[in-house]
């Protein structure tokens, strides 16, 4: 379980469980957050941020495990079901547009300027 940033509108929804689909360079391709109040949000590289949250900007690896522990894997079918459910959750109808540019951490990494975690 994680806690949301107090700067996002989802901060009052309670703790959440985060599900990630990890892709190229071990960054998240897609993400689903399931909140205690029953709301779900979802993010991908084209809609990576809104007023409720944002796509994880932390590269999966040993530092990830050090900070958040070993992940629990789910099947791709389970992930797809949650992705669909998140698409029908109340926040989806209310969410604002994502920035039009790609996630900055991906741009920095692909440009060779990445100084982030391994």
Backbone as JSON Lines, residues from 0, in Angstrom:
{"i":0,"aa":"X","n":[0.84,-1.18,0.0],"ca":[0.0,0.0,0.0],"c":[0.88,1.24,0.0]}
{"i":1,"aa":"X","n":[0.43,2.24,-0.67],"ca":[1.14,3.51,-0.75],"c":[0.19,4.63,-0.39]}
{"i":2,"aa":"X","n":[0.78,5.77,-0.11],"ca":[-0.03,6.96,0.15],"c":[0.19,7.94,-0.98]}
{"i":3,"aa":"X","n":[-0.87,8.65,-1.36],"ca":[-0.83,9.6,-2.45],"c":[-0.27,10.92,-1.97]}
{"i":4,"aa":"X","n":[0.31,11.66,-2.89],"ca":[0.8,13.0,-2.61],"c":[-0.35,13.89,-2.15]}
{"i":5,"aa":"X","n":[-0.13,14.72,-1.12],"ca":[-1.18,15.62,-0.67],"c":[-1.51,16.7,-1.7]}
{"i":6,"aa":"X","n":[-0.73,16.81,-2.76],"ca":[-0.95,17.82,-3.79],"c":[-1.91,17.34,-4.89]}
{"i":7,"aa":"X","n":[-2.31,16.1,-4.83],"ca":[-3.22,15.56,-5.83],"c":[-4.62,15.42,-5.23]}
{"i":8,"aa":"X","n":[-5.64,15.51,-6.08],"ca":[-7.03,15.43,-5.61],"c":[-7.37,14.07,-5.02]}
{"i":9,"aa":"X","n":[-6.58,13.07,-5.3],"ca":[-6.84,11.72,-4.79],"c":[-6.34,11.52,-3.36]}
{"i":10,"aa":"X","n":[-5.73,12.53,-2.77],"ca":[-5.13,12.37,-1.44],"c":[-6.15,11.98,-0.37]}
{"i":11,"aa":"X","n":[-7.42,12.29,-0.57],"ca":[-8.46,11.95,0.41],"c":[-9.07,10.57,0.16]}
{"i":12,"aa":"X","n":[-8.64,9.88,-0.86],"ca":[-9.23,8.59,-1.21],"c":[-8.66,7.43,-0.4]}
{"i":13,"aa":"X","n":[-7.65,7.67,0.4],"ca":[-7.04,6.61,1.2],"c":[-5.81,6.04,0.53]}
{"i":14,"aa":"X","n":[-5.25,5.04,1.17],"ca":[-4.07,4.36,0.6],"c":[-4.47,3.65,-0.68]}
{"i":15,"aa":"X","n":[-3.47,3.25,-1.43],"ca":[-3.75,2.56,-2.68],"c":[-2.74,1.45,-2.93]}
{"i":16,"aa":"X","n":[-3.13,0.54,-3.77],"ca":[-2.23,-0.49,-4.27],"c":[-1.94,-0.15,-5.72]}
{"i":17,"aa":"X","n":[-0.66,-0.21,-6.09],"ca":[-0.24,0.16,-7.44],"c":[0.14,-1.09,-8.22]}
{"i":18,"aa":"X","n":[-0.38,-1.16,-9.44],"ca":[-0.05,-2.24,-10.36],"c":[0.66,-1.63,-11.56]}
{"i":19,"aa":"X","n":[1.8,-2.2,-11.92],"ca":[2.6,-1.67,-13.02],"c":[2.84,-2.72,-14.09]}
{"i":20,"aa":"X","n":[2.82,-2.26,-15.31],"ca":[3.31,-3.04,-16.44],"c":[4.63,-2.37,-16.81]}
{"i":21,"aa":"X","n":[5.72,-3.1,-16.59],"ca":[7.05,-2.54,-16.82],"c":[7.46,-2.83,-18.26]}
{"i":22,"aa":"X","n":[8.01,-1.81,-18.92],"ca":[8.39,-1.96,-20.32],"c":[9.85,-1.63,-20.55]}
{"i":23,"aa":"X","n":[10.08,-0.98,-21.66],"ca":[11.44,-0.68,-22.09],"c":[12.21,0.1,-21.03]}
{"i":24,"aa":"X","n":[13.45,-0.27,-20.88],"ca":[14.38,0.36,-19.94],"c":[13.91,0.25,-18.49]}
{"i":25,"aa":"X","n":[12.98,-0.66,-18.22],"ca":[12.45,-0.9,-16.87],"c":[11.65,0.26,-16.29]}
{"i":26,"aa":"X","n":[11.09,1.1,-17.15],"ca":[10.15,2.13,-16.72],"c":[8.73,1.61,-16.93]}
{"i":27,"aa":"X","n":[7.78,2.17,-16.22],"ca":[6.38,1.76,-16.34],"c":[5.83,2.14,-17.71]}
{"i":28,"aa":"X","n":[5.16,1.19,-18.34],"ca":[4.38,1.45,-19.56],"c":[2.96,1.85,-19.18]}
{"i":29,"aa":"X","n":[2.39,1.06,-18.28],"ca":[1.02,1.33,-17.8],"c":[0.99,1.13,-16.3]}
{"i":30,"aa":"X","n":[0.02,1.79,-15.67],"ca":[-0.11,1.73,-14.21],"c":[-1.57,1.85,-13.83]}
{"i":31,"aa":"X","n":[-1.95,1.1,-12.81],"ca":[-3.29,1.18,-12.24],"c":[-3.13,1.37,-10.74]}
{"i":32,"aa":"X","n":[-3.83,2.35,-10.18],"ca":[-3.86,2.57,-8.74],"c":[-5.26,2.25,-8.25]}
{"i":33,"aa":"X","n":[-5.36,1.35,-7.27],"ca":[-6.65,0.94,-6.69],"c":[-6.7,1.5,-5.27]}
{"i":34,"aa":"X","n":[-7.64,2.41,-5.04],"ca":[-7.74,3.12,-3.77],"c":[-8.69,2.44,-2.78]}
{"i":35,"aa":"X","n":[-8.5,2.76,-1.52],"ca":[-9.34,2.2,-0.46],"c":[-10.81,2.55,-0.64]}
{"i":36,"aa":"X","n":[-11.12,3.7,-1.23],"ca":[-12.52,4.09,-1.4],"c":[-13.17,3.42,-2.62]}
{"i":37,"aa":"X","n":[-12.43,2.57,-3.32],"ca":[-12.98,1.86,-4.46],"c":[-12.66,2.49,-5.8]}
{"i":38,"aa":"X","n":[-12.14,3.7,-5.81],"ca":[-11.78,4.35,-7.08],"c":[-10.52,3.7,-7.66]}
{"i":39,"aa":"X","n":[-10.45,3.72,-8.97],"ca":[-9.26,3.26,-9.69],"c":[-8.84,4.36,-10.64]}
{"i":40,"aa":"X","n":[-7.55,4.54,-10.8],"ca":[-7.02,5.44,-11.83],"c":[-6.05,4.64,-12.67]}
{"i":41,"aa":"X","n":[-5.79,5.13,-13.88],"ca":[-4.85,4.44,-14.75],"c":[-4.05,5.45,-15.56]}
{"i":42,"aa":"X","n":[-2.82,5.07,-15.84],"ca":[-1.9,5.94,-16.57],"c":[-1.1,5.1,-17.55]}
{"i":43,"aa":"X","n":[-0.71,5.75,-18.64],"ca":[0.22,5.15,-19.58],"c":[1.12,6.27,-20.09]}
{"i":44,"aa":"X","n":[1.93,5.99,-21.08],"ca":[2.89,7.01,-21.53],"c":[2.24,8.12,-22.34]}
{"i":45,"aa":"X","n":[1.01,7.95,-22.79],"ca":[0.35,9.05,-23.49],"c":[-0.56,9.86,-22.55]}
{"i":46,"aa":"X","n":[-1.08,9.25,-21.51],"ca":[-1.81,9.98,-20.45],"c":[-1.1,9.67,-19.14]}
{"i":47,"aa":"X","n":[-0.02,10.38,-18.89],"ca":[0.88,10.04,-17.79],"c":[0.69,10.88,-16.54]}
{"i":48,"aa":"X","n":[-0.15,11.91,-16.6],"ca":[-0.38,12.73,-15.41],"c":[-1.73,13.43,-15.52]}
{"i":49,"aa":"X","n":[-2.4,13.57,-14.36],"ca":[-3.61,14.37,-14.27],"c":[-3.73,14.84,-12.82]}
{"i":50,"aa":"X","n":[-4.89,15.36,-12.47],"ca":[-5.08,15.92,-11.13],"c":[-5.11,14.86,-10.03]}
{"i":51,"aa":"X","n":[-5.2,13.59,-10.39],"ca":[-5.29,12.51,-9.4],"c":[-3.94,11.84,-9.12]}
{"i":52,"aa":"X","n":[-3.07,11.8,-10.11],"ca":[-1.8,11.12,-9.92],"c":[-0.97,11.16,-11.19]}
{"i":53,"aa":"X","n":[0.04,10.3,-11.25],"ca":[0.88,10.24,-12.44],"c":[1.56,8.87,-12.54]}
{"i":54,"aa":"X","n":[2.01,8.59,-13.74],"ca":[2.74,7.37,-14.02],"c":[4.03,7.35,-13.21]}
{"i":55,"aa":"X","n":[4.35,6.21,-12.63],"ca":[5.56,6.08,-11.82],"c":[6.78,6.52,-12.61]}
{"i":56,"aa":"X","n":[7.59,7.38,-12.01],"ca":[8.79,7.88,-12.69],"c":[10.05,7.22,-12.16]}
{"i":57,"aa":"X","n":[9.9,6.15,-11.44],"ca":[11.02,5.45,-10.82],"c":[11.33,4.21,-11.65]}
{"i":58,"aa":"X","n":[12.55,4.05,-12.04],"ca":[12.97,2.91,-12.86],"c":[13.04,1.65,-12.01]}
{"i":59,"aa":"X","n":[12.4,0.58,-12.49],"ca":[12.4,-0.66,-11.73],"c":[13.8,-1.27,-11.71]}
{"i":60,"aa":"X","n":[14.22,-1.71,-10.53],"ca":[15.54,-2.31,-10.33],"c":[15.79,-2.48,-8.84]}
{"i":61,"aa":"X","n":[17.03,-2.59,-8.47],"ca":[17.39,-2.83,-7.07],"c":[16.98,-1.67,-6.17]}
{"i":62,"aa":"X","n":[17.07,-0.43,-6.66],"ca":[16.64,0.71,-5.83],"c":[15.14,0.67,-5.59]}
{"i":63,"aa":"X","n":[14.39,0.2,-6.58],"ca":[12.94,0.05,-6.4],"c":[12.68,-0.93,-5.26]}
{"i":64,"aa":"X","n":[13.31,-2.08,-5.33],"ca":[13.11,-3.11,-4.3],"c":[13.54,-2.6,-2.93]}
{"i":65,"aa":"X","n":[14.64,-1.85,-2.9],"ca":[15.13,-1.27,-1.64],"c":[14.1,-0.32,-1.04]}
{"i":66,"aa":"X","n":[13.46,0.51,-1.87],"ca":[12.51,1.51,-1.38],"c":[11.11,0.97,-1.15]}
{"i":67,"aa":"X","n":[10.66,0.02,-1.99],"ca":[9.28,-0.44,-1.91],"c":[9.12,-1.94,-1.74]}
{"i":68,"aa":"X","n":[10.18,-2.66,-1.6],"ca":[10.21,-4.11,-1.41],"c":[9.97,-4.87,-2.71]}
{"i":69,"aa":"X","n":[10.11,-6.15,-2.63],"ca":[9.94,-7.04,-3.78],"c":[8.48,-6.98,-4.25]}
{"i":70,"aa":"X","n":[8.26,-6.79,-5.54],"ca":[6.87,-6.71,-6.03],"c":[6.19,-8.07,-6.05]}
{"i":71,"aa":"X","n":[4.88,-8.04,-6.0],"ca":[4.08,-9.25,-6.18],"c":[3.56,-9.25,-7.59]}
{"i":72,"aa":"X","n":[3.8,-10.33,-8.31],"ca":[3.38,-10.41,-9.7],"c":[1.94,-10.88,-9.81]}
{"i":73,"aa":"X","n":[1.24,-10.33,-10.83],"ca":[-0.1,-10.8,-11.19],"c":[-0.04,-11.2,-12.65]}
{"i":74,"aa":"X","n":[-1.03,-11.93,-13.1],"ca":[-1.05,-12.37,-14.5],"c":[-1.42,-11.2,-15.41]}
{"i":75,"aa":"X","n":[-1.09,-11.33,-16.68],"ca":[-1.46,-10.29,-17.65],"c":[-2.98,-10.19,-17.76]}
{"i":76,"aa":"X","n":[-3.68,-11.31,-17.57],"ca":[-5.14,-11.28,-17.61],"c":[-5.7,-10.45,-16.46]}
{"i":77,"aa":"X","n":[-5.12,-10.63,-15.25],"ca":[-5.56,-9.84,-14.1],"c":[-5.3,-8.35,-14.33]}
{"i":78,"aa":"X","n":[-4.13,-8.04,-14.9],"ca":[-3.8,-6.65,-15.17],"c":[-4.79,-6.05,-16.16]}
{"i":79,"aa":"X","n":[-5.09,-6.78,-17.23],"ca":[-6.02,-6.28,-18.25],"c":[-7.41,-6.05,-17.67]}
{"i":80,"aa":"X","n":[-7.85,-6.94,-16.77],"ca":[-9.15,-6.77,-16.13],"c":[-9.17,-5.5,-15.27]}
{"i":81,"aa":"X","n":[-8.11,-5.27,-14.49],"ca":[-8.02,-4.06,-13.68],"c":[-7.95,-2.81,-14.57]}
{"i":82,"aa":"X","n":[-7.23,-2.91,-15.69],"ca":[-7.12,-1.79,-16.62],"c":[-8.51,-1.4,-17.15]}
{"i":83,"aa":"X","n":[-9.28,-2.4,-17.5],"ca":[-10.65,-2.17,-17.98],"c":[-11.52,-1.56,-16.88]}
{"i":84,"aa":"X","n":[-11.42,-2.11,-15.67],"ca":[-12.2,-1.58,-14.55],"c":[-11.83,-0.13,-14.26]}
{"i":85,"aa":"X","n":[-10.54,0.18,-14.34],"ca":[-10.09,1.55,-14.11],"c":[-10.66,2.5,-15.16]}
{"i":86,"aa":"X","n":[-10.8,2.02,-16.38],"ca":[-11.37,2.83,-17.44],"c":[-12.82,3.2,-17.2]}
{"i":87,"aa":"X","n":[-13.5,2.43,-16.36],"ca":[-14.91,2.68,-16.03],"c":[-15.1,3.31,-14.66]}
{"i":88,"aa":"X","n":[-14.02,3.61,-13.96],"ca":[-14.09,4.18,-12.62],"c":[-14.44,5.67,-12.71]}
{"i":89,"aa":"X","n":[-15.12,6.18,-11.7],"ca":[-15.58,7.57,-11.66],"c":[-14.49,8.6,-12.01]}
{"i":90,"aa":"X","n":[-13.27,8.47,-11.49],"ca":[-12.25,9.47,-11.82],"c":[-11.96,9.6,-13.31]}
{"i":91,"aa":"X","n":[-12.18,8.56,-14.09],"ca":[-11.89,8.63,-15.52],"c":[-12.74,9.69,-16.21]}
{"i":92,"aa":"X","n":[-13.98,9.85,-15.78],"ca":[-14.87,10.85,-16.39],"c":[-14.5,12.26,-15.97]}
{"i":93,"aa":"X","n":[-13.76,12.38,-14.87],"ca":[-13.43,13.69,-14.31],"c":[-12.0,14.14,-14.59]}
{"i":94,"aa":"X","n":[-11.16,13.23,-15.05],"ca":[-9.75,13.57,-15.16],"c":[-9.47,14.58,-16.26]}
{"i":95,"aa":"X","n":[-8.48,15.41,-16.0],"ca":[-8.07,16.45,-16.94],"c":[-7.08,15.85,-17.94]}
{"i":96,"aa":"X","n":[-6.84,16.58,-19.01],"ca":[-5.89,16.11,-20.01],"c":[-4.5,16.04,-19.42]}
{"i":97,"aa":"X","n":[-3.75,15.09,-19.93],"ca":[-2.35,14.94,-19.56],"c":[-1.52,15.94,-20.35]}
{"i":98,"aa":"X","n":[-0.34,16.3,-19.87],"ca":[0.55,17.13,-20.69],"c":[0.76,16.47,-22.06]}
{"i":99,"aa":"X","n":[0.9,17.26,-23.09],"ca":[1.03,16.71,-24.44],"c":[2.41,16.13,-24.72]}
{"i":100,"aa":"X","n":[3.41,16.57,-24.0],"ca":[4.76,16.02,-24.2],"c":[4.89,14.7,-23.46]}
{"i":101,"aa":"X","n":[5.85,13.85,-23.89],"ca":[6.04,12.57,-23.2],"c":[6.58,12.78,-21.79]}
{"i":102,"aa":"X","n":[6.52,11.75,-20.95],"ca":[7.04,11.89,-19.58],"c":[8.5,12.35,-19.59]}
{"i":103,"aa":"X","n":[8.83,13.37,-18.81],"ca":[10.19,13.93,-18.86],"c":[11.27,12.94,-18.49]}
{"i":104,"aa":"X","n":[11.0,11.99,-17.6],"ca":[12.04,11.03,-17.22],"c":[12.38,10.1,-18.38]}
{"i":105,"aa":"X","n":[11.42,9.8,-19.22],"ca":[11.69,8.98,-20.41],"c":[12.54,9.77,-21.4]}
{"i":106,"aa":"X","n":[12.2,11.04,-21.61],"ca":[12.96,11.9,-22.52],"c":[14.4,12.02,-22.05]}
{"i":107,"aa":"X","n":[14.6,12.26,-20.75],"ca":[15.96,12.38,-20.21],"c":[16.73,11.07,-20.37]}
{"i":108,"aa":"X","n":[16.09,9.98,-20.09],"ca":[16.77,8.69,-20.21],"c":[17.17,8.43,-21.65]}
{"i":109,"aa":"X","n":[16.23,8.59,-22.58],"ca":[16.5,8.29,-23.98],"c":[17.52,9.25,-24.59]}
{"i":110,"aa":"X","n":[17.67,10.46,-24.03],"ca":[18.65,11.42,-24.53],"c":[20.05,11.15,-24.0]}
{"i":111,"aa":"X","n":[20.16,10.24,-23.03],"ca":[21.46,9.95,-22.43],"c":[21.78,10.87,-21.26]}
{"i":112,"aa":"X","n":[20.86,11.74,-20.88],"ca":[21.07,12.67,-19.78],"c":[20.53,12.18,-18.45]}
{"i":113,"aa":"X","n":[20.11,10.93,-18.4],"ca":[19.51,10.37,-17.19],"c":[20.54,10.26,-16.07]}
{"i":114,"aa":"X","n":[20.26,10.87,-14.96],"ca":[21.11,10.77,-13.78],"c":[20.36,10.11,-12.63]}
{"i":115,"aa":"X","n":[19.26,9.47,-12.96],"ca":[18.39,8.87,-11.94],"c":[18.9,7.54,-11.44]}
{"i":116,"aa":"X","n":[18.03,6.84,-10.79],"ca":[18.34,5.57,-10.15],"c":[18.57,4.47,-11.18]}
{"i":117,"aa":"X","n":[19.31,3.46,-10.77],"ca":[19.61,2.32,-11.65],"c":[18.59,1.23,-11.5]}
